[in-house]
Amino acid sequence: MEACTETGKSSWPELVGVNGEVAAEVMVRENPKVGAVIVKEGMMVTMDYRCDRVRVWVDKYGIVKETPQIG
């Protein structure tokens, strides 16, 4: 895994259980160096690690299911 330096806040455990769109807005506001990408349950994603991305894993209701973190 690549080390990210100077990235600011890198994980948001407090957003588990929150609406994914709302969570994405909070993450970008708290760390403008990252972009939040909503990922629905079952979607396939690339395995690359990026210091400027946070994947927001949501269930079928759009609720965050796991701690969003940089990667």
Wavefront OBJ file of the C-alpha trace (Angstrom):
o trace
v 0.000 0.000 0.000
v 1.224 3.436 -0.910
v 1.882 5.927 1.860
v -0.002 9.188 1.587
v 1.668 12.181 3.155
v 0.102 15.538 3.909
v -3.385 14.273 3.099
v -5.195 15.706 6.128
v -8.039 13.694 7.633
v -7.970 10.173 6.186
v -10.915 8.254 7.685
v -14.429 9.029 8.866
v -15.794 6.321 11.220
v -18.386 8.767 12.522
v -20.154 8.674 9.133
v -21.140 4.982 9.238
v -24.953 4.905 9.239
v -25.260 8.316 7.534
v -26.717 8.953 4.061
v -23.896 8.482 1.511
v -24.451 11.783 -0.295
v -24.366 13.694 2.985
v -21.266 11.768 4.072
v -19.487 12.595 0.796
v -20.154 16.312 1.296
v -18.787 16.156 4.861
v -15.613 14.362 3.746
v -14.826 16.843 0.970
v -15.532 19.766 3.305
v -13.243 18.312 6.007
v -10.500 17.361 3.528
v -10.618 19.282 0.228
v -7.636 17.250 -1.081
v -9.877 14.215 -1.670
v -12.825 13.363 -3.841
v -15.567 11.117 -2.488
v -16.912 8.344 -4.725
v -20.181 6.625 -3.789
v -20.002 2.851 -4.343
v -23.152 0.724 -4.041
v -23.090 -2.770 -2.532
v -22.005 -5.338 -5.091
v -20.346 -2.885 -7.480
v -16.954 -3.818 -8.855
v -14.114 -1.348 -8.327
v -10.475 -1.126 -9.334
v -7.891 -2.228 -6.790
v -5.612 0.795 -7.237
v -4.755 2.889 -4.187
v -5.148 6.645 -4.563
v -4.369 9.335 -2.006
v -6.960 11.677 -3.513
v -9.972 9.330 -3.326
v -12.356 8.117 -0.638
v -14.773 5.365 -1.536
v -18.090 5.638 0.272
v -19.600 2.129 0.427
v -23.389 2.315 0.722
v -26.194 -0.227 0.968
v -29.264 -0.366 -1.286
v -30.801 2.451 0.766
v -27.782 4.740 0.257
v -26.560 4.410 3.862
v -22.803 4.231 4.587
v -21.973 0.633 5.626
v -18.246 0.801 6.459
v -15.756 3.427 7.541
v -14.861 5.636 4.569
v -11.103 6.086 4.240
v -8.561 7.338 1.741
v -7.533 4.776 -0.812
l 1 2 3 4 5 6 7 8 9 10 11 12 13 14 15 16 17 18 19 20 21 22 23 24 25 26 27 28 29 30 31 32 33 34 35 36 37 38 39 40 41 42 43 44 45 46 47 48 49 50 51 52 53 54 55 56 57 58 59 60 61 62 63 64 65 66 67 68 69 70 71
